[in-house]
Every structure is written in C-alpha cells, then in structure tokens.
Amino acid sequence: MFASNSRYYQLGTYTVKLANGQTAIATRLPLPPATPPALSGYYTVQQNDRLDTIAARHLADATLFWQLCDANNSPSAAALIARPIVGIPKGGKS
C-alpha cells in the first residue's frame, strides 16, 4: 500500500465503519521519534522553497520530506516550511 521509504510503511492498518455503514481501511498515525535524529546542519529557507525540493537536495529523495519534519519536531510540511531555518538530519547529502 505504501512505498518502502514511507513513514507509514510498517505502521499497519485497521478497518473502520463509516457513518453511512460502509467500511474503510485506515492507517495508524506515526508517533514522533522519542529522540529526534542528529542534525548534520541547517538550511536557510528561501522564498518559494518547498520541503520536497529541500529533501531532494539534502536527502537525495524528495519523498523523504517527512524526515525533515521528524528531525525538526514539526507536525506537517506546511508548518516546517514556514520556519526561517530547517535542520537537516544526518545521513543526507548536506
């Protein structure tokens, strides 16, 4: 259901019954990491930057934007990109 590099890949699913009587498969939400990953440095956000392009540049994969969120204790990409600087987790290209 999810790509192997997705934060949801190993979280499992469950079935829920909707108000109209139909059922749907839902995915469990990831918990924030107990200890944020170590950072290799910081990136100063520029006008018109997007988190996926920052992830592509520094983590070598645009779909890993969620690792930037985890490393910066941010609940969403929109919340993180609004900050003036973004911490880059170790293991990326820096």
C-alpha positions in Angstrom: 0.0 0.0 0.0 2.9 2.4 0.8 6.4 2.7 -0.6 9.1 1.1 1.5 10.6 4.6 2.2 7.3 5.9 3.5 6.8 6.8 7.2 3.6 4.8 7.1 5.1 1.6 5.6 5.3 -0.5 8.7 2.6 1.1 10.8 -0.2 -1.3 9.9 -3.8 -0.7 9.0 -7.2 -1.2 10.6 -10.8 -1.3 9.4 -13.3 1.4 10.5 -17.0 1.6 9.9 -18.2 4.9 8.4 -21.3 6.7 9.4 -23.0 5.6 6.1 -22.4 1.9 7.1 -19.5 1.3 4.6 -16.1 0.2 5.8 -12.7 1.8 5.1 -9.2 0.8 5.7 -7.2 3.4 7.7 -3.5 3.7 8.6 -2.2 4.2 12.1 -0.5 7.5 12.6 3.2 7.6 13.2 4.4 8.6 16.7 7.1 11.3 16.8 10.5 9.9 17.4 11.4 9.6 21.1 14.8 11.2 20.3 14.9 13.4 17.3 17.7 12.4 14.8 21.0 14.1 15.0 21.4 17.0 12.6 24.2 17.5 10.1 23.5 21.2 9.6 20.8 23.7 8.9 19.3 25.1 5.7 18.0 28.7 5.5 14.6 28.7 3.8 14.4 30.9 0.7 11.3 32.4 -0.8 9.3 29.9 -2.9 11.2 26.9 -1.3 9.3 23.7 -0.9 10.1 20.9 1.6 10.2 18.3 -1.2 12.9 20.2 -3.1 14.9 20.7 0.1 14.6 16.9 0.8 15.7 16.2 -2.8 18.7 18.4 -2.4 19.8 17.4 1.1 18.4 13.8 1.5 18.7 12.7 -2.2 15.0 11.9 -2.3 12.1 14.3 -2.5 9.7 11.8 -0.8 11.7 11.9 2.4 10.4 15.4 3.3 8.8 13.7 6.3 12.3 13.0 7.7 12.8 16.8 7.8 9.6 17.1 9.7 10.6 14.5 12.3 14.1 16.0 12.7 12.6 19.4 13.4 9.7 18.2 15.6 7.2 19.6 13.1 3.7 18.1 12.7 3.5 19.0 9.0 5.4 20.1 5.9 3.5 23.4 5.8 4.4 24.2 9.4 8.1 23.4 8.8 8.5 25.3 5.6 7.1 28.4 7.3 10.2 28.5 9.6 13.2 30.5 8.7 15.6 27.5 9.1 15.3 23.8 8.7 17.6 21.3 10.4 18.9 18.6 8.1 19.1 15.1 9.6 22.4 13.2 9.4 22.6 10.7 6.6 21.6 13.2 3.9 23.8 14.7 1.3 24.2 18.0 3.4 
